[in-house]
Amino acid sequence: MNRWLNLQDLASVEQLQRNGVEMDVERSLLWPHTPLEAALLAHWPFSAVGAETIILYPPLRRGRALGFLQMRFRKRCPEADVSFIAPTLDAKGDAVSIWYRLLSEAARGVGDRGGQRVYAQLLGRDGGEDVLRQSGFTTYAHEDIYRLNEKPDNLGKNHMLRHQRAHDAWNLLRLYGQITPRPVQIAEGMLSSEGLAGKMGDWWDQARGSGYVLYAGHDLAAAVRIQRGRKAYWLRFWLHPDHHDSADVLIRCAVSLLWAAPRRPIYCSVREYESGLRAPLEDMGFRYLQTRSLLVKHTTARLKEPALNLVPALEKRPPAASVAHHTEQKV
């Protein structure tokens, strides 16, 4: 994990990637790429698809690679996302055992670098979620994914949504807390000190995108994050429970922000506890695709403490003359 990949590693990734599981749906749709490209761009600072790669070989590296896992570390947060794993569980051989070993090594590697959480996403229910749970992951939410193939022709530019600013941070955190169940907040690290420190200024900074807000008077009614990719766009909404009547306006205004952008599919994800968005999305023309599970594993980060040098010490005894002196006084 902490070394550059060699030619043998790259050949193994190229071969195994044909039968693997994509776990970073958003990035694969926004910036289509292969795991081999992600491995090659892992150390490229401006890459949107680079990922760290862990490859599992037989003992003493005798024979072909058994499988590999890729993950991406989040900026300014002690977290990482599993983005790809191979082989699939229905492949020949002990695929389940390979997943266990790769996931365990990934968690250990994240902990060694000070990370505290490892995230994973899974589409469908093919047994992968059970394997992740047995590896220490916990399912904390489910998301429905929608797709809009064509933007409505009657949408034009409007200014009801404004770009997120620094002074919106506190209102955004309040909005997040009001609509997000406490177990999800814990899973996403928002109730920990380092979570607030890393996300106070921009609590959705874990993904590329632009944030916009919708106010109703002095109250923050909703927010949306828009990610613009090479092949698609992705929307993520937060709607205050007291402002469900603003859902239509929110979605229409968010889509209208892309009125001058190249025509590409627009995706949107809605979590199970976020009511009030599904019907307006369908009215706008979004169509349900599938549901994904969101999982997290909390790691134990290693703490570096100074080692104490133990110096042997002899018991101090009073001089012999002093002992004799006290003895004479007692007599």
Secondary structure, DSSP 8 states (H G I E B T S, - for coil): --S---HHHHHHHHHHGGG-EE--HHHHHHS---HHHHHHTTT-TT-SS--EEEEE--GGG-SS--EEEEEEE-TTSSEEEEEEEES-TTSSS-HHHHHHHHHHHHHHHHHHTT--EEEEEEES-SSHHHHHHHTT-EEEEEEEEEEESS--TT-----SSEE--GGGHHHHHHHHHHHS-HHHHHHTTTTSHHHHHHHSS-TTTTS--EEEEEEETTEEEEEEEEEE-SS-EEEEEEE-GGGGGGHHHHHHHHHHTTTTS----EEEEEETT-TTSHHHHHHHT-EEEEEEEEEEEE---------------------HHHHHHHHHHH-
